[in-house]
Amino acid sequence: MPIFNRQHILCLTGFIALNTANADVYINATRVIYPAEKREVTFTVGNGANTKSLIQTWVDEGNPKDTPDNSKAPFILTPPLAVIGAQKTQNIRMSYSGEQALPSDRESLFWINVLEAPKNTQDPNELRISLRTRIKLFYRPSGLEMKPEEAPQNISWKIDHSNGKWLLSAQNNSPYFITLSQAKIKMSQFTGITKLTPQNSMIPPQQTIQLPLVADNAPTEPGIRFSIINDYGGTSDYSSNLSPH
């Protein structure tokens, strides 16, 4: 089955109807944590439509173009295909196949895909689309050196000023992926905020990212105030000191 990103066209029949595509199928989480000691984990897919929906599920290694046929991610989803009744839910069981050795000293990142097949229509002029949802899957080894909630306090922050621009460097000294939702800094020379996007907001374990800062004079305490997305999809707030630039 051809794979397209969420809200992209899978196929057209006749002329395009002037209506808006909305996903009827949804996942009950924004991320899934897979503890290595678990035999399997479960997430739930729901159908908010008044008609049944056909879904296909798989895991990829980060390439959104990967399909169920060519993905090498070492996870098995059961069932890979399912029909969900109107206003019903379907539990999807996921197990680690062991076909690919994963690091034991840090998390590994994968992506769960749920593809909703286009609905049948009797109108030859109506747009038929397929919608795909992707969420993060974190494989978490046992016995990591710190707890997940301790990871944000193990970020080293540094301010750099280059070519008239202020940059915030964040070094993740933990074994966990850390996703920022907000970061504000205040020092004697500058007060600013980061412009975060889904592409630049995640700090992999033992790596450093650099974020541009824009001036923002909203009241804040000296140092850095930042928020991260926690294991449950909510936000947790932290504060830290800045290293001199």
N, C-alpha and C positions, 0 to 999 in steps of 0.2 A: 504494500500500500504506500503511495507517495506520501512523504512527510513534509508538512509545512508548519511554520511557526504559528502561534496562536493568532487568530483573526486573519490569517492569510487564506487566499482562495485555493481550494483543492480542485474544483471543477465548476464549469459554467454550463448551464443548459439554456439555450436561446439567449434572450436579452436579459440584462441585469435588472432585477427589480430594485426599486428605491426603498430599501429597508435596511435596518441596522442589525448586524449579527451580534448575538449575545450567547455566551456559553451557557448551556443548560447543565453541563457536567462540571463538578467541582471536587477538589480534594479537601479533606477536613483538616489540613495542616499546611503550613508554609515551608516546613522542613521536616525531615525524618532523621533521627539519630539511630544508628545501628550499633549497639554495643557488641563487641567481638564475642563476649561470652554467651550471647543469646543464640539459640538455634534458629529462630526466625523472628521477625517483627511484622506488625500489621498496620496498615493505614486504610482509610475508608474513602471511597469515591461515591459521591452522591449524584443523583439525577433530579434536578429541580423542575424538569419539564412535565407536561401533562401527557406525554407519550414516552414510550420506552426508548432507550438509547443504547447503541452498540459502542463499546470502548475497546481500545487496545492499549496495553501497558508494557513498558520496558524501561531499562536503565541504560544510560550512556555515560561515557567517560568525560564529557564536557563539550563534545562537538554536537551542536544542535542538528547537524545534518545526518547524524548516525540514525539508522533505522534498526528495527528489531533483528533484521537479517545480518547486519554487519557490525553491530555493537559488540565489543569485547569485554564489556563490564561483567565482573564475576558474580552476578546476582540473578536469581531465578524468581520471577513473579508468577503467582498462581491465584486466579487464572490469568493467562496472558490476554485472553479475549473474554468479554462478558457482555451480556445484555442486562441492563439495569432497568427495572420497571419504573413507570411514572411515579415520581415523588418517593423513590426507594433508594437504598444504599447498597453498596457491595464492598465487602472486606477483601483487600488484596494482601496476600501473604508473601513475604519476601524473605529469601534465605541466601546466605553467602555460599557460593559453590566451591570456593577454595581453589578454583582453577588458576587464579592469579594471586601470587604472594603480595600482600600489602604490608607497608611499614608497620612495625610494632611500637615505634617510639613517637608517633604522631598520627593525627587523623588523616584520612583520605577522603577526597571529595568526588562524588558522582552526582548524576541528575536522574530523577524519576520523571518519566513521560507518561501522560495520559492523553490519548488521542480519541476524540469523539467523532465518529463517522457522520457524514452528512445525512440529514433527514430526507426521507423520500418525499417527493412532492408531485402532485398531479398538474401543477402549473408549469407549462414549458417556458415561461418567461421569468421564473423565480430563480434567484441566486441560490446555489447549493454550495455550502462551505463545510470544511472540516476544521475543528478547533483543537488546538493542543495546549496543554498546560504542562509546564516543567517546574519542578521544585528541587531544592538541594537535598542530597542524601549524604550524610556524614558517617563514614565507617570509623568507629572509635575503639582503638585497641584497649585491652585491659591493662591495668597497672600503670597508667600514665603518672608522671611525677607530680602533678597537681590536679586539683579539682577544676571543672569547667568554669565555675564562678570566680576562680582565682586568676584566670587567664588575662582578663582586661587590665588587672593591676600589674601585669608583667609586660606591658607595652612600654617601650622607651620612646619618648617624644622629643623631637628636635625641630627648631625653627631655622630655616635658611632664607637668606635674602639674596637674590640673584637677578640681574638685569631689571631692577626696579620692581620685582615681584617677590611676594612672600610665599614660602612653601613650607608645608608641615610634613615632616618625615615621621612615620610610625613603624617602629621595629617590634615585631611580635616575637617575644622570647619564650612563648609557650608552645605546647604541642597541639594546640587547638586552632581551628579556623576562627577568626574573629571578624564579625560583620558590623561595621559602624553604621549608625543611623544619623548621628550628628556629632560634630566636634567644634567647639568654640575655644578660642584662645585670647588671653589678655596679658600683655606685658607693657612695659613703659613706652616702647616705640610703636606698638601696633596692637589693635584689637580687631579680630576677624573671625570668620566662620568658613568652614570648608563647604564646597559644593560637591555633594556626594551623589553618585549615580550607581545603578546596579553593577556597572562595569568596574568602578574604582573603589568600592567601599569595603571589599573583603581583603583581610590580611592573612595570607597563608601562614602556617606554622614556620617559625624560624626564618621568616622573610621580612623585608621592609618595603613599604609602599610610600610614595610621595604624592601629596595632595596639594592642589593650589588653594590659596586663601584669598578671600575678598573682604574688604573692610566692612565691619559691622559694629556699630557703636551701641548696640543694645547692652544694658547693664549685665555684667557678669563678674565673677570673682577672678583674681589673678591666677595665672596658670592655665590649665586646660580642663574644660568640662566636656565630657563626651558621653554618648549613649551607644549601647550595642544591642543587637538583636539576640536574645537568649535562646536556649534550647526549646522554649515553648512558643516562640514566635512573637513574644512581647519584647519590650525594651527595658534595659536596666541602666541606671545612671552611675557614672564614676567621675572622679576627679584625679588629677595628677599634676606633677611639676613638669616644667619644660627645661630641657637642657639648653645651655647658652648656644647661640649660633656663631 
